[in-house]
Amino acid sequence: MKQFIAFVKKEFYHIFRDRRTMLILLGMPVVQIILFGFAISTEVKNVRLAVLDPSNDVVTRKIIDRLDASEYFTVTRRFHSPREMEAAFLKNKIDMVVVFNEHFADGLYCGDARVQLIVDATDPNMSTSQINYATGIVSAVGQEMISPGIKLLYNPQMKSAYNFVPGVMGLILMLICAMMTSISIVREKETGTMEVLLVSPVKPLFIILAKAVPYFVLSFVNLVTILLLSVFVLDVPVVGSLFWLVVVSLLFIFVSLSLGLLISSVTRTQVAAMLASGMILMMPTMVLSSMIFPVESMPLILQL
């Protein structure tokens, strides 16, 4: 046991004396969680909205006021003819136009009311988000008049950070854990010191575990840092059990470290280990983890 502890201390010393390794281990997760937490978002804000409303009745004014009051849209213009609308689109002065038919309020009760959303679809993803937000607001106004309200569970503000930040946390932990453990062992192979370690009295299994323990401890420090940044900087609350969140995260860290050890056993250079842990793990993690695309929409074999 003393020999195992000595190997663990040796690995800690090796990590702490390398400033670049410390920067990657402790600095990169902080930068990534802040950068990705603010940058990755599906929310659309401050859309330049225009209105073509020949009816100008109580209902259309209520819909327009509701759109303008939301954080997603800003009503910038009111048109009187389709020509004005086309000219504004060509000059890139607006992003969306809401068009009401004449006598909208009267047609609402007999089924003749019509609302048309005209969107600049240069960016298909952005235009789809704009349409969804506008449709939700217009529908909500109509439902307030004829049906009960809508209740949104778990994320009533519809904040994308509540969905993306946990995914980014998992992505960062996997990349850091797998990358650093794979590089640490491959470095021993390149310098020729791995053979020296293997002929020592300590069993090879304990040598591998001794190299993984420091990264497990530092990954736990990263986990605490990421959770604190998520709660106090990105405003993502931890509503469930903090204890089980930590337990599952530690299990995730252990699996990520094991992946790094697996990569280190099949690669011979640090460059190959970096590519395997960074590129090969990153794409499947992002695409198949439900951070971007829902798992339920994937074929069964990929869900498993």
C-alpha positions as CSV (number, residue, x, y, z in Angstrom):
1,M,0.0,0.0,0.0
2,K,2.9,2.4,0.8
3,Q,4.3,1.8,-2.7
4,F,0.9,2.5,-4.3
5,I,0.6,5.8,-2.3
6,A,4.2,6.7,-3.3
7,F,3.2,6.2,-7.0
8,V,0.1,8.4,-6.5
9,K,2.3,11.2,-4.9
10,K,4.8,10.9,-7.8
11,E,2.0,11.4,-10.3
12,F,0.6,14.4,-8.4
13,Y,4.1,16.0,-8.4
14,H,4.4,15.3,-12.1
15,I,1.1,17.1,-12.7
16,F,1.7,20.1,-10.5
17,R,5.2,20.9,-11.9
18,D,3.8,21.0,-15.5
19,R,2.0,24.4,-15.8
20,R,0.5,23.5,-19.2
21,T,-1.1,20.3,-17.8
22,M,-2.5,22.3,-14.8
23,L,-3.8,24.9,-17.2
24,I,-5.6,22.3,-19.3
25,L,-6.9,20.5,-16.2
26,L,-8.2,23.4,-14.1
27,G,-8.3,26.4,-16.5
28,M,-9.9,24.9,-19.6
29,P,-13.1,23.6,-17.9
30,V,-13.8,27.1,-16.4
31,V,-13.3,28.8,-19.7
32,Q,-15.4,26.2,-21.6
33,I,-18.3,26.1,-19.2
34,I,-18.6,30.0,-19.3
35,L,-18.0,30.3,-23.0
36,F,-20.3,27.4,-24.0
37,G,-22.9,28.3,-21.4
38,F,-23.4,31.8,-22.8
39,A,-22.7,31.0,-26.4
40,I,-24.8,27.8,-27.0
41,S,-28.4,28.8,-27.0
42,T,-31.5,28.1,-29.1
43,E,-33.3,31.2,-27.9
44,V,-34.0,34.0,-30.3
45,K,-34.1,37.5,-29.0
46,N,-34.7,41.0,-30.3
47,V,-36.2,39.9,-33.6
48,R,-37.1,42.9,-35.7
49,L,-40.8,42.5,-36.1
50,A,-43.2,44.5,-38.4
51,V,-46.9,44.5,-38.6
52,L,-49.4,44.7,-41.5
53,D,-52.8,45.1,-39.8
54,P,-55.6,46.4,-41.9
55,S,-58.1,45.4,-39.2
56,N,-56.6,47.3,-36.2
57,D,-59.1,46.0,-33.8
58,V,-58.9,45.0,-30.1
59,V,-57.7,41.5,-30.7
60,T,-54.9,42.3,-33.2
61,R,-53.7,45.1,-30.9
62,K,-53.5,42.7,-28.0
63,I,-51.5,40.2,-30.1
64,I,-49.1,42.9,-31.3
65,D,-48.7,44.2,-27.7
66,R,-48.0,40.7,-26.4
67,L,-45.4,40.1,-29.2
68,D,-43.7,43.5,-28.5
69,A,-43.7,42.9,-24.7
70,S,-41.9,39.5,-25.1
71,E,-38.1,39.4,-24.9
72,Y,-38.0,37.7,-28.3
73,F,-39.5,40.4,-30.6
74,T,-39.3,44.1,-31.0
75,V,-42.0,45.8,-33.1
76,T,-40.1,48.3,-35.3
77,R,-42.5,49.1,-38.1
78,R,-46.2,49.1,-39.1
79,F,-46.9,48.7,-42.8
80,H,-50.0,49.8,-44.8
81,S,-49.4,47.8,-48.0
82,P,-47.5,44.6,-49.1
83,R,-45.1,46.8,-51.2
84,E,-43.7,48.5,-48.1
85,M,-43.2,45.0,-46.6
86,E,-41.3,43.7,-49.6
87,A,-39.1,46.8,-49.8
88,A,-38.2,46.5,-46.1
89,F,-37.2,42.8,-46.5
90,L,-35.0,43.6,-49.5
91,K,-33.2,46.3,-47.5
92,N,-32.7,43.9,-44.5
93,K,-34.6,46.2,-42.2
94,I,-36.9,43.6,-40.7
95,D,-36.8,39.9,-39.9
96,M,-40.5,39.0,-39.6
97,V,-43.9,40.4,-40.5
98,V,-47.2,39.5,-38.9
99,V,-50.1,40.0,-41.4
100,F,-53.7,40.0,-40.2
101,N,-56.7,39.9,-42.5
102,E,-59.5,42.5,-42.4
103,H,-62.1,42.2,-39.7
104,F,-59.9,39.9,-37.7
105,A,-61.9,40.1,-34.4
106,D,-65.2,39.3,-36.1
107,G,-63.7,36.4,-38.1
108,L,-62.2,34.9,-34.9
109,Y,-65.6,33.7,-33.7
110,C,-66.8,32.4,-37.1
111,G,-63.5,30.8,-38.2
112,D,-62.5,33.3,-40.8
113,A,-59.7,35.0,-38.9
114,R,-56.3,34.5,-40.5
115,V,-52.7,35.4,-39.3
116,Q,-49.8,35.0,-41.7
117,L,-46.1,35.0,-40.5
118,I,-43.7,36.1,-43.2
119,V,-40.0,35.4,-42.2
120,D,-36.6,36.0,-43.8
121,A,-35.5,32.3,-44.2
122,T,-31.9,33.0,-45.2
123,D,-31.0,31.2,-42.0
124,P,-33.4,28.2,-41.9
125,N,-32.7,27.3,-38.2
126,M,-33.2,30.8,-37.0
127,S,-36.3,31.4,-39.1
128,T,-37.8,28.1,-37.7
129,S,-37.2,29.3,-34.1
130,Q,-38.7,32.7,-34.9
131,I,-41.8,31.1,-36.3
132,N,-42.2,28.8,-33.3
133,Y,-41.9,31.7,-30.8
134,A,-44.4,33.9,-32.7
135,T,-46.8,31.0,-33.2
136,G,-46.8,30.3,-29.5
137,I,-47.5,33.9,-28.5
138,V,-50.3,34.3,-31.1
139,S,-51.9,30.9,-30.1
140,A,-51.6,31.8,-26.4
141,V,-53.7,35.0,-27.0
142,G,-56.3,33.0,-28.8
143,Q,-56.4,30.3,-26.2
144,E,-56.9,32.8,-23.4
145,M,-60.2,33.7,-25.0
146,I,-61.5,30.2,-25.6
147,S,-59.6,27.6,-23.5
148,P,-57.7,27.0,-20.2
149,G,-54.1,28.2,-19.7
150,I,-50.9,26.2,-20.5
151,K,-48.6,25.0,-17.8
152,L,-44.9,24.2,-18.6
153,L,-43.2,21.8,-16.3
154,Y,-39.5,21.8,-15.2
155,N,-38.5,24.7,-17.4
156,P,-41.4,27.2,-17.4
157,Q,-39.2,30.0,-18.7
158,M,-38.1,27.9,-21.7
159,K,-34.5,28.7,-21.0
160,S,-32.1,26.8,-23.3
161,A,-29.3,27.0,-20.7
162,Y,-31.3,24.5,-18.5
163,N,-30.9,22.0,-21.3
164,F,-27.4,22.8,-22.7
165,V,-25.4,23.5,-19.6
166,P,-25.7,20.0,-18.1
167,G,-24.8,18.6,-21.5
168,V,-21.7,20.9,-21.7
169,M,-20.8,19.8,-18.2
170,G,-20.7,16.1,-19.3
171,L,-18.9,17.0,-22.5
172,I,-16.1,18.9,-20.7
173,L,-15.6,16.2,-18.0
174,M,-15.4,13.5,-20.6
175,L,-12.9,15.3,-22.8
176,I,-10.7,16.4,-19.9
177,C,-10.7,13.0,-18.1
178,A,-10.2,10.9,-21.2
179,M,-7.6,13.3,-22.8
180,M,-5.4,13.7,-19.7
181,T,-5.3,10.0,-18.7
182,S,-4.6,8.8,-22.2
183,I,-1.8,11.4,-22.6
184,S,-0.2,10.6,-19.2
185,I,0.4,7.0,-20.0
186,V,1.3,7.4,-23.6
187,R,3.9,10.0,-22.5
188,E,5.5,7.3,-20.3
189,K,5.6,5.0,-23.4
190,E,7.3,7.7,-25.6
191,T,10.0,8.6,-23.0
192,G,10.6,4.9,-22.2
193,T,9.9,5.2,-18.5
194,M,6.9,2.9,-18.7
195,E,9.2,-0.1,-18.9
196,V,11.0,1.1,-15.8
197,L,7.7,1.4,-13.9
198,L,6.5,-2.1,-15.0
199,V,9.7,-3.8,-13.6
200,S,9.1,-2.2,-10.2
201,P,7.8,-4.3,-7.3
202,V,4.3,-2.8,-7.8
203,K,1.8,-4.7,-9.8
204,P,0.9,-3.2,-13.3
205,L,-2.7,-2.8,-12.2
206,F,-1.7,-0.6,-9.3
207,I,0.6,1.4,-11.5
208,I,-2.3,2.2,-13.8
209,L,-4.6,3.0,-10.9
210,A,-1.9,5.2,-9.4
211,K,-1.8,7.3,-12.6
212,A,-5.6,7.5,-12.6
213,V,-6.2,8.5,-9.0
214,P,-4.7,12.1,-9.3
215,Y,-6.9,12.8,-12.4
216,F,-9.9,11.5,-10.5
217,V,-9.2,13.9,-7.6
218,L,-8.6,16.8,-10.0
219,S,-11.8,15.9,-12.0
220,F,-13.7,16.1,-8.7
221,V,-12.3,19.6,-8.2
222,N,-13.4,20.4,-11.8
223,L,-16.9,19.1,-11.0
224,V,-17.3,21.3,-8.0
225,T,-16.0,24.3,-10.0
226,I,-18.4,23.6,-12.9
227,L,-21.4,23.2,-10.6
228,L,-20.6,26.5,-8.8
229,L,-20.2,28.4,-12.1
230,S,-23.4,26.8,-13.4
231,V,-25.5,27.9,-10.4
232,F,-24.0,31.3,-9.6
233,V,-22.8,32.5,-13.1
234,L,-25.2,30.8,-15.6
235,D,-28.2,30.7,-13.2
236,V,-28.9,27.0,-13.7
237,P,-30.5,25.8,-10.5
238,V,-29.9,22.4,-8.9
239,V,-33.4,21.5,-7.8
240,G,-32.9,17.7,-7.3
241,S,-30.7,15.8,-4.9
242,L,-27.2,17.3,-4.9
243,F,-25.8,14.1,-3.3
244,W,-27.0,11.9,-6.1
245,L,-25.9,14.4,-8.7
246,V,-22.4,14.2,-7.3
247,V,-22.5,10.4,-7.1
248,V,-23.6,10.0,-10.7
249,S,-21.0,12.6,-11.8
250,L,-18.2,10.7,-10.0
251,L,-19.4,7.5,-11.8
252,F,-19.3,9.4,-15.1
253,I,-15.8,10.7,-14.3
254,F,-14.7,7.1,-13.5
255,V,-16.0,5.8,-16.9
256,S,-14.3,8.7,-18.7
257,L,-11.0,8.0,-17.0
258,S,-11.4,4.3,-18.0
259,L,-12.0,5.4,-21.6
260,G,-8.7,7.4,-21.4
261,L,-6.9,4.3,-20.1
262,L,-8.4,2.3,-23.0
263,I,-7.2,4.9,-25.5
264,S,-3.7,4.9,-24.0
265,S,-3.4,1.2,-24.4
266,V,-4.0,1.2,-28.1
267,T,-2.1,4.3,-29.1
268,R,1.7,4.9,-29.1
269,T,2.1,8.7,-29.5
270,Q,0.6,11.7,-27.6
271,V,-0.7,13.1,-30.9
272,A,-2.6,9.9,-31.6
273,A,-4.0,9.9,-28.1
274,M,-5.1,13.6,-28.4
275,L,-6.9,12.9,-31.6
276,A,-8.6,9.8,-30.3
277,S,-9.7,11.3,-27.1
278,G,-10.6,14.7,-28.5
279,M,-12.0,14.1,-32.0
280,I,-13.3,10.5,-31.8
281,L,-15.0,11.0,-28.5
282,M,-16.3,14.5,-29.1
283,M,-18.6,14.0,-32.0
284,P,-20.4,10.9,-30.7
285,T,-20.7,12.6,-27.3
286,M,-22.3,15.7,-28.8
287,V,-24.5,14.0,-31.3
288,L,-25.7,11.0,-29.4
289,S,-25.9,12.4,-25.9
290,S,-29.3,14.2,-26.4
291,M,-27.6,17.5,-25.9
292,I,-28.5,18.6,-29.5
293,F,-30.8,15.9,-30.8
294,P,-33.3,13.9,-28.7
295,V,-32.5,10.3,-28.1
296,E,-36.1,9.3,-28.6
297,S,-35.9,10.3,-32.3
298,M,-32.9,8.0,-33.0
299,P,-33.2,4.4,-34.2
300,L,-33.5,1.8,-31.4
301,I,-30.0,0.4,-32.0
302,L,-28.5,3.9,-31.5
303,Q,-30.7,4.5,-28.4
304,L,-29.2,1.3,-26.8
